[in-house]
Amino acid sequence: MTEKIKVLIVDDSALIRQMLKEVFASLNDVEVVGTAADPFIARDKIKRLNPDVLTLDVEMPRMNGLQFLGNLMRLRPMPVVMVSTLTEAGAPETLEALETGAVDYIAKPKAKDEVEFREFAESLSEKVRMAAKARVRPYTPGQKKTAPALAKVQYKRMVCIGSSTGGTEAIRELLEDVPENCPPIVITQHIPEVFSASFAMRLNRSLAMEVLEAEDGLEVRPGRVIIAKGNKHLTFKKQGAQIVCQLIDTERVNRHKPAVEVMFDAIAEVTPANKLVAVMLTGMGADGAQAMKRLKDAGANCLAQDESTSVVWGMPKAAYDLGAVDEVVSLPNIASKMLKAAQLP
């Protein structure tokens, strides 16, 4: 019999602790080994109970959840799923949690709605199972780097990037190695609507190139990175000689909106595939794999992040298994490979 995933719940609300216990009690493969009302209790229970996964709230007494997470990921890295109230105001805190090493996040249900609660329970269960297998790295806060501009480089291809779990950090690390005079880059990251603008602004502040959240009519051009808007699919249209963004509010694809599949297919409708570089980063599931195969078959250069540097090797593996990938590359080497491919005629 497979060993159960041991979970420690950390939240200052007794009601939330009980709710999470009830969610996990219905699962055959998960066991709640303990609960903690604050980080100090949690610290002692981690030592004693050795959990596989931690669920962690942000707002807590005695020590903020982010401060505790930073200490934890420096001294005893382990998979953490943030379970908190996700609002636009709270987006920076959640993005900071992912930067610090949290594997994923989920919003607490807003109301006692049975359908919403079932969806929450299913999503949380999936995230905890995935976190138990995720690769976590020690948190080492360091100086952000900026890639130097490349002199006299002519990019002949656009870059399109898809990612999910672990992707916000993978995107940031990749783009730190990309110069200000970069090729046009469009990105679909599975992210809630309240987070995408905050994520784009956070990247724009720290990176050399311009980073913007997608909006209708926004031009795709060199020196600009465009992040798909949460809860909208990112597509494109021709406007004269220009390619501009077009957001559509249709059904989810592969359970996601924005979906990588939609973006990959949409970019191929306005640009020949042999003028594209497609990159698949860390993520759970298989979103984008089929579309990446179509791109590769039509002449695109396709790269996928390798297993050892992915938080979850789901989406890159799905693309690789389909034969949609020209090369599997570690995260630190993707930027250079991607930029070289973008210079190809």
Secondary structure by P-SEA (a helix, b strand, c coil): ccccbbbbbbcccaaaaaaaaaaaaaccccccccccccaaaaaaaaaaccccbbbbbcccccccaaaaaaaaaaccccbbbbbccccccaaaaaaaaaaacccccccccccccaaaaaaaaaaaaaaaaaaaabbbbccccccbbbbcccccccccbbbbbbbccccaaaaaaaaaaccccccbbbbbcccccccaaaaaaaaaaccccccccccccccccccbbbbbcccbbbbbbbcccbbbbbbbbccccccccccaaaaaaaaaaccccccbbbbbcccccccaaaaaaaaaaaccbbbbbcccccccccaaaaaaaaccccccccccaaaaaaaaaaacc
